[in-house]
């Protein structure tokens, strides 16, 4: 884990790291894919990244997970990314969301999976967050599809998720889509999140604190960025 003096320093460092990874991907393969998470934590990171001098027209941004709400909702991760990241220089990037106007999250997940598949695998960069309950992406404790979503052998790229702690139904990338990325980072801030992380690093069931599915997936070297 790399610790920073404050959230501003973390945002600068994480944005620089991500920008370098995306630039390398564009140089090597002519394109890059970045998957980001929602919530309040990444806002500063998004703003800094949006100002980076990159070939944004060759970069596609997508979401790690999404609430099953339209992009006009204040609860929408797509709205957050549109307002905070798809601005400034990053306005030239391509965006692929997970929400679709379908009757339910189950149908929405199928359409989202088709769109994600067209981006190609593996993603170049995935940025994760973590909740105080130990969830990441929409891997929620008690989620109805949690076991499916965190299975290393899960063939689906996107699954629906219903959980008491999630509020709305969710759409989430599955574990393989996340951990197979070329670079995976966990962005957390605050003493409470550090306490949660330390608990997740201890013994216990993955289903109790689903961030453990990422932490315990040994083939990747997860980079953790934390600030008080």
Buried (B, 14 or more C-beta within 10 A) or exposed (E): EEEBEEBEEBBBBBBEBBBBBBBBBBEEEEBBBBBBBBEEBBBBBBBBBBEBEBBBEBBBBBBBBBBBBEBEBEBBBBBBBBEBBBBBBBEEBBBBBBBBEBEEBBEBBBBBBEBBEEBEEBBBBBBBBBBEBBBBBBBBBBBBBBEBBBBEEBEBBBBBBBBEEBEBBBBBBBBBBBBBBBBBBBBBBBEEBBEBBEBBBEEEEBBEBBBBBBBEBEEBEBBBBBBE
